[in-house]
Amino acid sequence: MFKINKKELIKIKKREDEYSLEEVEVYDFKTEKRLGNGLVAIDYLVNLDNTRKKPNKHYLELCRKSAYKIGKEFGKVWDETTYTSNGKKISDWLKRR
């Protein structure tokens, strides 16, 4: 999570035009302290892995590495709450690989 100004938000919206930005409640994962609201980018069109119905390996590795960099506990939660476009939990998908 990071703060941006209005000019930066316009650039992000232009660069990530396939994503929908939605406001969500943000909290500190370790302390559960509410930090306010933020924007999250959502791919409702599932363009990332729609053609093969399996995760884009490079992107999956990048996201997963980032989650585990926050902490092992956060990484495990990420594995259990992230899904492929065909509805499979990443943790289940990884077990078969």
ZAVOSE-712277 format. One record per atom (N, C-alpha, C): residue number from 1; residue in three letters; chain; atom name; x, y, z. Coordinates in nm, 2 decimals, decimal comma, padded with zeros to 4 digits, m for minus. Example, Ala and Ser with C-alpha at 12.3 -4.5 7.8 and 13.67 -1.06 7.14 Angstrom:
2
(1; 'ALA'; 'A'; 'N'; (01,32; m00,57; 00,78))
(1; 'ALA'; 'A'; 'CA'; (01,23; m00,45; 00,78))
(1; 'ALA'; 'A'; 'C'; (01,32; m00,33; 00,78))
(2; 'SER'; 'A'; 'N'; (01,28; m00,22; 00,71))
(2; 'SER'; 'A'; 'CA'; (01,37; m00,11; 00,71))
(2; 'SER'; 'A'; 'C'; (01,29; 00,00; 00,79))
end
This chain:
97
(1; 'MET'; 'A'; 'N'; (00,08; m00,12; 00,00))
(1; 'MET'; 'A'; 'CA'; (00,00; 00,00; 00,00))
(1; 'MET'; 'A'; 'C'; (00,09; 00,12; 00,00))
(2; 'PHE'; 'A'; 'N'; (00,05; 00,22; m00,08))
(2; 'PHE'; 'A'; 'CA'; (00,12; 00,35; m00,08))
(2; 'PHE'; 'A'; 'C'; (00,03; 00,46; m00,11))
(3; 'LYS'; 'A'; 'N'; (00,07; 00,58; m00,07))
(3; 'LYS'; 'A'; 'CA'; (m00,01; 00,70; m00,10))
(3; 'LYS'; 'A'; 'C'; (00,03; 00,76; m00,23))
(4; 'ILE'; 'A'; 'N'; (m00,07; 00,81; m00,30))
(4; 'ILE'; 'A'; 'CA'; (m00,05; 00,88; m00,43))
(4; 'ILE'; 'A'; 'C'; (m00,13; 01,01; m00,43))
(5; 'ASN'; 'A'; 'N'; (m00,09; 01,10; m00,52))
(5; 'ASN'; 'A'; 'CA'; (m00,17; 01,22; m00,53))
(5; 'ASN'; 'A'; 'C'; (m00,26; 01,21; m00,65))
(6; 'LYS'; 'A'; 'N'; (m00,34; 01,31; m00,68))
(6; 'LYS'; 'A'; 'CA'; (m00,44; 01,30; m00,79))
(6; 'LYS'; 'A'; 'C'; (m00,37; 01,28; m00,92))
(7; 'LYS'; 'A'; 'N'; (m00,26; 01,35; m00,95))
(7; 'LYS'; 'A'; 'CA'; (m00,19; 01,34; m01,07))
(7; 'LYS'; 'A'; 'C'; (m00,14; 01,20; m01,09))
(8; 'GLU'; 'A'; 'N'; (m00,09; 01,13; m00,99))
(8; 'GLU'; 'A'; 'CA'; (m00,04; 01,00; m01,00))
(8; 'GLU'; 'A'; 'C'; (m00,15; 00,90; m01,02))
(9; 'LEU'; 'A'; 'N'; (m00,27; 00,93; m00,96))
(9; 'LEU'; 'A'; 'CA'; (m00,39; 00,84; m00,97))
(9; 'LEU'; 'A'; 'C'; (m00,43; 00,84; m01,12))
(10; 'ILE'; 'A'; 'N'; (m00,43; 00,96; m01,18))
(10; 'ILE'; 'A'; 'CA'; (m00,47; 00,97; m01,32))
(10; 'ILE'; 'A'; 'C'; (m00,38; 00,88; m01,41))
(11; 'LYS'; 'A'; 'N'; (m00,24; 00,88; m01,38))
(11; 'LYS'; 'A'; 'CA'; (m00,15; 00,80; m01,45))
(11; 'LYS'; 'A'; 'C'; (m00,17; 00,65; m01,43))
(12; 'ILE'; 'A'; 'N'; (m00,20; 00,61; m01,31))
(12; 'ILE'; 'A'; 'CA'; (m00,23; 00,47; m01,28))
(12; 'ILE'; 'A'; 'C'; (m00,36; 00,43; m01,35))
(13; 'LYS'; 'A'; 'N'; (m00,46; 00,51; m01,35))
(13; 'LYS'; 'A'; 'CA'; (m00,59; 00,48; m01,42))
(13; 'LYS'; 'A'; 'C'; (m00,56; 00,46; m01,57))
(14; 'LYS'; 'A'; 'N'; (m00,48; 00,54; m01,63))
(14; 'LYS'; 'A'; 'CA'; (m00,45; 00,53; m01,77))
(14; 'LYS'; 'A'; 'C'; (m00,37; 00,40; m01,80))
(15; 'ARG'; 'A'; 'N'; (m00,27; 00,38; m01,71))
(15; 'ARG'; 'A'; 'CA'; (m00,18; 00,26; m01,73))
(15; 'ARG'; 'A'; 'C'; (m00,26; 00,13; m01,71))
(16; 'GLU'; 'A'; 'N'; (m00,34; 00,13; m01,61))
(16; 'GLU'; 'A'; 'CA'; (m00,41; 00,00; m01,57))
(16; 'GLU'; 'A'; 'C'; (m00,56; 00,01; m01,61))
(17; 'ASP'; 'A'; 'N'; (m00,58; 00,05; m01,73))
(17; 'ASP'; 'A'; 'CA'; (m00,72; 00,08; m01,78))
(17; 'ASP'; 'A'; 'C'; (m00,81; m00,04; m01,78))
(18; 'GLU'; 'A'; 'N'; (m00,75; m00,16; m01,78))
(18; 'GLU'; 'A'; 'CA'; (m00,84; m00,28; m01,78))
(18; 'GLU'; 'A'; 'C'; (m00,89; m00,32; m01,64))
(19; 'TYR'; 'A'; 'N'; (m00,84; m00,25; m01,54))
(19; 'TYR'; 'A'; 'CA'; (m00,88; m00,28; m01,41))
(19; 'TYR'; 'A'; 'C'; (m00,98; m00,19; m01,36))
(20; 'SER'; 'A'; 'N'; (m01,07; m00,23; m01,27))
(20; 'SER'; 'A'; 'CA'; (m01,16; m00,14; m01,20))
(20; 'SER'; 'A'; 'C'; (m01,10; m00,11; m01,06))
(21; 'LEU'; 'A'; 'N'; (m01,11; 00,02; m01,03))
(21; 'LEU'; 'A'; 'CA'; (m01,06; 00,06; m00,90))
(21; 'LEU'; 'A'; 'C'; (m01,18; 00,07; m00,81))
(22; 'GLU'; 'A'; 'N'; (m01,17; 00,01; m00,69))
(22; 'GLU'; 'A'; 'CA'; (m01,27; 00,01; m00,59))
(22; 'GLU'; 'A'; 'C'; (m01,22; 00,04; m00,46))
(23; 'GLU'; 'A'; 'N'; (m01,29; 00,12; m00,38))
(23; 'GLU'; 'A'; 'CA'; (m01,25; 00,16; m00,25))
(23; 'GLU'; 'A'; 'C'; (m01,28; 00,05; m00,15))
(24; 'VAL'; 'A'; 'N'; (m01,18; 00,02; m00,07))
(24; 'VAL'; 'A'; 'CA'; (m01,19; m00,08; 00,03))
(24; 'VAL'; 'A'; 'C'; (m01,14; m00,03; 00,17))
(25; 'GLU'; 'A'; 'N'; (m01,17; m00,09; 00,27))
(25; 'GLU'; 'A'; 'CA'; (m01,12; m00,06; 00,41))
(25; 'GLU'; 'A'; 'C'; (m00,98; m00,12; 00,42))
(26; 'VAL'; 'A'; 'N'; (m00,89; m00,04; 00,47))
(26; 'VAL'; 'A'; 'CA'; (m00,75; m00,09; 00,48))
(26; 'VAL'; 'A'; 'C'; (m00,71; m00,10; 00,62))
(27; 'TYR'; 'A'; 'N'; (m00,64; m00,21; 00,66))
(27; 'TYR'; 'A'; 'CA'; (m00,59; m00,23; 00,79))
(27; 'TYR'; 'A'; 'C'; (m00,45; m00,29; 00,80))
(28; 'ASP'; 'A'; 'N'; (m00,39; m00,27; 00,91))
(28; 'ASP'; 'A'; 'CA'; (m00,25; m00,33; 00,93))
(28; 'ASP'; 'A'; 'C'; (m00,27; m00,48; 00,95))
(29; 'PHE'; 'A'; 'N'; (m00,21; m00,56; 00,87))
(29; 'PHE'; 'A'; 'CA'; (m00,23; m00,71; 00,88))
(29; 'PHE'; 'A'; 'C'; (m00,19; m00,76; 01,02))
(30; 'LYS'; 'A'; 'N'; (m00,08; m00,71; 01,07))
(30; 'LYS'; 'A'; 'CA'; (m00,03; m00,76; 01,20))
(30; 'LYS'; 'A'; 'C'; (m00,11; m00,71; 01,32))
(31; 'THR'; 'A'; 'N'; (m00,14; m00,58; 01,32))
(31; 'THR'; 'A'; 'CA'; (m00,20; m00,53; 01,44))
(31; 'THR'; 'A'; 'C'; (m00,36; m00,52; 01,43))
(32; 'GLU'; 'A'; 'N'; (m00,40; m00,54; 01,30))
(32; 'GLU'; 'A'; 'CA'; (m00,55; m00,53; 01,27))
(32; 'GLU'; 'A'; 'C'; (m00,60; m00,39; 01,29))
(33; 'LYS'; 'A'; 'N'; (m00,51; m00,29; 01,31))
(33; 'LYS'; 'A'; 'CA'; (m00,55; m00,15; 01,32))
(33; 'LYS'; 'A'; 'C'; (m00,60; m00,10; 01,19))
(34; 'ARG'; 'A'; 'N'; (m00,72; m00,03; 01,20))
(34; 'ARG'; 'A'; 'CA'; (m00,78; 00,03; 01,08))
(34; 'ARG'; 'A'; 'C'; (m00,70; 00,15; 01,03))
(35; 'LEU'; 'A'; 'N'; (m00,66; 00,15; 00,91))
(35; 'LEU'; 'A'; 'CA'; (m00,58; 00,26; 00,85))
(35; 'LEU'; 'A'; 'C'; (m00,65; 00,36; 00,77))
(36; 'GLY'; 'A'; 'N'; (m00,78; 00,33; 00,74))
(36; 'GLY'; 'A'; 'CA'; (m00,86; 00,42; 00,65))
(36; 'GLY'; 'A'; 'C'; (m00,91; 00,34; 00,53))
(37; 'ASN'; 'A'; 'N'; (m00,93; 00,42; 00,43))
(37; 'ASN'; 'A'; 'CA'; (m00,98; 00,36; 00,30))
(37; 'ASN'; 'A'; 'C'; (m00,87; 00,37; 00,20))
(38; 'GLY'; 'A'; 'N'; (m00,87; 00,28; 00,10))
(38; 'GLY'; 'A'; 'CA'; (m00,78; 00,28; m00,01))
(38; 'GLY'; 'A'; 'C'; (m00,84; 00,22; m00,13))
(39; 'LEU'; 'A'; 'N'; (m00,77; 00,22; m00,24))
(39; 'LEU'; 'A'; 'CA'; (m00,82; 00,17; m00,37))
(39; 'LEU'; 'A'; 'C'; (m00,75; 00,04; m00,40))
(40; 'VAL'; 'A'; 'N'; (m00,82; m00,05; m00,46))
(40; 'VAL'; 'A'; 'CA'; (m00,77; m00,18; m00,50))
(40; 'VAL'; 'A'; 'C'; (m00,81; m00,20; m00,65))
(41; 'ALA'; 'A'; 'N'; (m00,71; m00,25; m00,73))
(41; 'ALA'; 'A'; 'CA'; (m00,74; m00,27; m00,87))
(41; 'ALA'; 'A'; 'C'; (m00,79; m00,42; m00,89))
(42; 'ILE'; 'A'; 'N'; (m00,91; m00,43; m00,96))
(42; 'ILE'; 'A'; 'CA'; (m00,97; m00,56; m00,98))
(42; 'ILE'; 'A'; 'C'; (m00,99; m00,58; m01,13))
(43; 'ASP'; 'A'; 'N'; (m00,95; m00,70; m01,17))
(43; 'ASP'; 'A'; 'CA'; (m00,96; m00,74; m01,31))
(43; 'ASP'; 'A'; 'C'; (m01,09; m00,82; m01,33))
(44; 'TYR'; 'A'; 'N'; (m01,20; m00,76; m01,34))
(44; 'TYR'; 'A'; 'CA'; (m01,33; m00,83; m01,36))
(44; 'TYR'; 'A'; 'C'; (m01,34; m00,91; m01,49))
(45; 'LEU'; 'A'; 'N'; (m01,26; m00,86; m01,59))
(45; 'LEU'; 'A'; 'CA'; (m01,26; m00,93; m01,72))
(45; 'LEU'; 'A'; 'C'; (m01,17; m01,05; m01,72))
(46; 'VAL'; 'A'; 'N'; (m01,09; m01,07; m01,61))
(46; 'VAL'; 'A'; 'CA'; (m01,00; m01,18; m01,60))
(46; 'VAL'; 'A'; 'C'; (m00,91; m01,20; m01,72))
(47; 'ASN'; 'A'; 'N'; (m00,86; m01,09; m01,76))
(47; 'ASN'; 'A'; 'CA'; (m00,77; m01,09; m01,88))
(47; 'ASN'; 'A'; 'C'; (m00,63; m01,15; m01,85))
(48; 'LEU'; 'A'; 'N'; (m00,59; m01,15; m01,72))
(48; 'LEU'; 'A'; 'CA'; (m00,46; m01,20; m01,69))
(48; 'LEU'; 'A'; 'C'; (m00,44; m01,34; m01,72))
(49; 'ASP'; 'A'; 'N'; (m00,53; m01,43; m01,69))
(49; 'ASP'; 'A'; 'CA'; (m00,51; m01,57; m01,72))
(49; 'ASP'; 'A'; 'C'; (m00,63; m01,64; m01,79))
(50; 'ASN'; 'A'; 'N'; (m00,71; m01,56; m01,85))
(50; 'ASN'; 'A'; 'CA'; (m00,83; m01,60; m01,91))
(50; 'ASN'; 'A'; 'C'; (m00,81; m01,70; m02,03))
(51; 'THR'; 'A'; 'N'; (m00,70; m01,68; m02,10))
(51; 'THR'; 'A'; 'CA'; (m00,68; m01,76; m02,23))
(51; 'THR'; 'A'; 'C'; (m00,64; m01,90; m02,20))
(52; 'ARG'; 'A'; 'N'; (m00,57; m01,92; m02,09))
(52; 'ARG'; 'A'; 'CA'; (m00,52; m02,06; m02,06))
(52; 'ARG'; 'A'; 'C'; (m00,59; m02,12; m01,94))
(53; 'LYS'; 'A'; 'N'; (m00,67; m02,05; m01,87))
(53; 'LYS'; 'A'; 'CA'; (m00,74; m02,09; m01,75))
(53; 'LYS'; 'A'; 'C'; (m00,65; m02,15; m01,65))
(54; 'LYS'; 'A'; 'N'; (m00,52; m02,10; m01,65))
(54; 'LYS'; 'A'; 'CA'; (m00,43; m02,12; m01,54))
(54; 'LYS'; 'A'; 'C'; (m00,35; m02,00; m01,52))
(55; 'PRO'; 'A'; 'N'; (m00,29; m01,98; m01,40))
(55; 'PRO'; 'A'; 'CA'; (m00,22; m01,86; m01,37))
(55; 'PRO'; 'A'; 'C'; (m00,10; m01,83; m01,47))
(56; 'ASN'; 'A'; 'N'; (m00,08; m01,70; m01,49))
(56; 'ASN'; 'A'; 'CA'; (00,04; m01,66; m01,56))
(56; 'ASN'; 'A'; 'C'; (00,15; m01,68; m01,46))
(57; 'LYS'; 'A'; 'N'; (00,24; m01,77; m01,49))
(57; 'LYS'; 'A'; 'CA'; (00,35; m01,81; m01,40))
(57; 'LYS'; 'A'; 'C'; (00,43; m01,70; m01,35))
(58; 'HIS'; 'A'; 'N'; (00,48; m01,61; m01,44))
(58; 'HIS'; 'A'; 'CA'; (00,56; m01,50; m01,40))
(58; 'HIS'; 'A'; 'C'; (00,49; m01,41; m01,30))
(59; 'TYR'; 'A'; 'N'; (00,37; m01,37; m01,34))
(59; 'TYR'; 'A'; 'CA'; (00,29; m01,28; m01,26))
(59; 'TYR'; 'A'; 'C'; (00,25; m01,34; m01,12))
(60; 'LEU'; 'A'; 'N'; (00,22; m01,47; m01,12))
(60; 'LEU'; 'A'; 'CA'; (00,19; m01,54; m01,00))
(60; 'LEU'; 'A'; 'C'; (00,31; m01,54; m00,91))
(61; 'GLU'; 'A'; 'N'; (00,43; m01,57; m00,96))
(61; 'GLU'; 'A'; 'CA'; (00,55; m01,57; m00,88))
(61; 'GLU'; 'A'; 'C'; (00,58; m01,44; m00,82))
(62; 'LEU'; 'A'; 'N'; (00,56; m01,33; m00,90))
(62; 'LEU'; 'A'; 'CA'; (00,58; m01,19; m00,86))
(62; 'LEU'; 'A'; 'C'; (00,49; m01,16; m00,74))
(63; 'CYS'; 'A'; 'N'; (00,36; m01,18; m00,76))
(63; 'CYS'; 'A'; 'CA'; (00,26; m01,15; m00,65))
(63; 'CYS'; 'A'; 'C'; (00,29; m01,23; m00,53))
(64; 'ARG'; 'A'; 'N'; (00,31; m01,36; m00,54))
(64; 'ARG'; 'A'; 'CA'; (00,34; m01,45; m00,43))
(64; 'ARG'; 'A'; 'C'; (00,46; m01,41; m00,35))
(65; 'LYS'; 'A'; 'N'; (00,57; m01,38; m00,42))
(65; 'LYS'; 'A'; 'CA'; (00,69; m01,33; m00,36))
(65; 'LYS'; 'A'; 'C'; (00,67; m01,20; m00,28))
(66; 'SER'; 'A'; 'N'; (00,59; m01,11; m00,34))
(66; 'SER'; 'A'; 'CA'; (00,56; m00,99; m00,27))
(66; 'SER'; 'A'; 'C'; (00,48; m01,01; m00,14))
(67; 'ALA'; 'A'; 'N'; (00,38; m01,11; m00,15))
(67; 'ALA'; 'A'; 'CA'; (00,30; m01,14; m00,03))
(67; 'ALA'; 'A'; 'C'; (00,39; m01,20; 00,08))
(68; 'TYR'; 'A'; 'N'; (00,48; m01,29; 00,04))
(68; 'TYR'; 'A'; 'CA'; (00,56; m01,35; 00,15))
(68; 'TYR'; 'A'; 'C'; (00,67; m01,25; 00,20))
(69; 'LYS'; 'A'; 'N'; (00,70; m01,15; 00,12))
(69; 'LYS'; 'A'; 'CA'; (00,80; m01,05; 00,16))
(69; 'LYS'; 'A'; 'C'; (00,74; m00,97; 00,28))
(70; 'ILE'; 'A'; 'N'; (00,61; m00,95; 00,28))
(70; 'ILE'; 'A'; 'CA'; (00,54; m00,89; 00,39))
(70; 'ILE'; 'A'; 'C'; (00,55; m00,97; 00,52))
(71; 'GLY'; 'A'; 'N'; (00,55; m01,10; 00,50))
(71; 'GLY'; 'A'; 'CA'; (00,56; m01,20; 00,61))
(71; 'GLY'; 'A'; 'C'; (00,51; m01,33; 00,58))
(72; 'LYS'; 'A'; 'N'; (00,56; m01,43; 00,64))
(72; 'LYS'; 'A'; 'CA'; (00,51; m01,57; 00,61))
(72; 'LYS'; 'A'; 'C'; (00,36; m01,59; 00,64))
(73; 'GLU'; 'A'; 'N'; (00,31; m01,53; 00,75))
(73; 'GLU'; 'A'; 'CA'; (00,17; m01,54; 00,78))
(73; 'GLU'; 'A'; 'C'; (00,09; m01,48; 00,67))
(74; 'PHE'; 'A'; 'N'; (00,13; m01,36; 00,63))
(74; 'PHE'; 'A'; 'CA'; (00,05; m01,29; 00,52))
(74; 'PHE'; 'A'; 'C'; (00,06; m01,37; 00,39))
(75; 'GLY'; 'A'; 'N'; (00,17; m01,43; 00,36))
(75; 'GLY'; 'A'; 'CA'; (00,18; m01,51; 00,24))
(75; 'GLY'; 'A'; 'C'; (00,09; m01,63; 00,25))
(76; 'LYS'; 'A'; 'N'; (00,08; m01,69; 00,36))
(76; 'LYS'; 'A'; 'CA'; (m00,01; m01,81; 00,37))
(76; 'LYS'; 'A'; 'C'; (m00,16; m01,76; 00,35))
(77; 'VAL'; 'A'; 'N'; (m00,19; m01,65; 00,41))
(77; 'VAL'; 'A'; 'CA'; (m00,33; m01,59; 00,39))
(77; 'VAL'; 'A'; 'C'; (m00,35; m01,56; 00,24))
(78; 'TRP'; 'A'; 'N'; (m00,25; m01,51; 00,18))
(78; 'TRP'; 'A'; 'CA'; (m00,26; m01,48; 00,03))
(78; 'TRP'; 'A'; 'C'; (m00,29; m01,61; m00,04))
(79; 'ASP'; 'A'; 'N'; (m00,21; m01,71; m00,01))
(79; 'ASP'; 'A'; 'CA'; (m00,23; m01,84; m00,08))
(79; 'ASP'; 'A'; 'C'; (m00,38; m01,89; m00,07))
(80; 'GLU'; 'A'; 'N'; (m00,44; m01,87; 00,05))
(80; 'GLU'; 'A'; 'CA'; (m00,57; m01,92; 00,08))
(80; 'GLU'; 'A'; 'C'; (m00,68; m01,83; 00,03))
(81; 'THR'; 'A'; 'N'; (m00,65; m01,71; m00,01))
(81; 'THR'; 'A'; 'CA'; (m00,76; m01,62; m00,04))
(81; 'THR'; 'A'; 'C'; (m00,74; m01,56; m00,19))
(82; 'THR'; 'A'; 'N'; (m00,65; m01,62; m00,26))
(82; 'THR'; 'A'; 'CA'; (m00,63; m01,58; m00,40))
(82; 'THR'; 'A'; 'C'; (m00,67; m01,69; m00,49))
(83; 'TYR'; 'A'; 'N'; (m00,74; m01,66; m00,60))
(83; 'TYR'; 'A'; 'CA'; (m00,80; m01,76; m00,69))
(83; 'TYR'; 'A'; 'C'; (m00,76; m01,74; m00,83))
(84; 'THR'; 'A'; 'N'; (m00,75; m01,85; m00,91))
(84; 'THR'; 'A'; 'CA'; (m00,73; m01,84; m01,05))
(84; 'THR'; 'A'; 'C'; (m00,87; m01,81; m01,12))
(85; 'SER'; 'A'; 'N'; (m00,86; m01,78; m01,25))
(85; 'SER'; 'A'; 'CA'; (m00,99; m01,73; m01,31))
(85; 'SER'; 'A'; 'C'; (m01,09; m01,84; m01,32))
(86; 'ASN'; 'A'; 'N'; (m01,05; m01,97; m01,30))
(86; 'ASN'; 'A'; 'CA'; (m01,15; m02,08; m01,31))
(86; 'ASN'; 'A'; 'C'; (m01,19; m02,12; m01,16))
(87; 'GLY'; 'A'; 'N'; (m01,16; m02,03; m01,07))
(87; 'GLY'; 'A'; 'CA'; (m01,21; m02,05; m00,93))
(87; 'GLY'; 'A'; 'C'; (m01,13; m02,14; m00,84))
(88; 'LYS'; 'A'; 'N'; (m01,01; m02,18; m00,88))
(88; 'LYS'; 'A'; 'CA'; (m00,93; m02,26; m00,79))
(88; 'LYS'; 'A'; 'C'; (m00,84; m02,18; m00,70))
(89; 'LYS'; 'A'; 'N'; (m00,84; m02,21; m00,57))
(89; 'LYS'; 'A'; 'CA'; (m00,75; m02,14; m00,48))
(89; 'LYS'; 'A'; 'C'; (m00,61; m02,17; m00,52))
(90; 'ILE'; 'A'; 'N'; (m00,53; m02,06; m00,50))
(90; 'ILE'; 'A'; 'CA'; (m00,39; m02,08; m00,54))
(90; 'ILE'; 'A'; 'C'; (m00,32; m02,19; m00,45))
(91; 'SER'; 'A'; 'N'; (m00,36; m02,20; m00,32))
(91; 'SER'; 'A'; 'CA'; (m00,30; m02,30; m00,24))
(91; 'SER'; 'A'; 'C'; (m00,33; m02,44; m00,29))
(92; 'ASP'; 'A'; 'N'; (m00,45; m02,46; m00,34))
(92; 'ASP'; 'A'; 'CA'; (m00,49; m02,59; m00,40))
(92; 'ASP'; 'A'; 'C'; (m00,42; m02,61; m00,53))
(93; 'TRP'; 'A'; 'N'; (m00,41; m02,51; m00,61))
(93; 'TRP'; 'A'; 'CA'; (m00,34; m02,52; m00,74))
(93; 'TRP'; 'A'; 'C'; (m00,19; m02,55; m00,72))
(94; 'LEU'; 'A'; 'N'; (m00,13; m02,49; m00,62))
(94; 'LEU'; 'A'; 'CA'; (00,01; m02,52; m00,59))
(94; 'LEU'; 'A'; 'C'; (00,04; m02,66; m00,54))
(95; 'LYS'; 'A'; 'N'; (m00,06; m02,72; m00,47))
(95; 'LYS'; 'A'; 'CA'; (m00,04; m02,86; m00,42))
(95; 'LYS'; 'A'; 'C'; (m00,02; m02,96; m00,53))
(96; 'ARG'; 'A'; 'N'; (m00,08; m02,93; m00,65))
(96; 'ARG'; 'A'; 'CA'; (m00,08; m03,02; m00,76))
(96; 'ARG'; 'A'; 'C'; (00,04; m03,00; m00,85))
(97; 'ARG'; 'A'; 'N'; (00,13; m02,90; m00,81))
(97; 'ARG'; 'A'; 'CA'; (00,25; m02,87; m00,89))
(97; 'ARG'; 'A'; 'C'; (00,38; m02,90; m00,81))
end
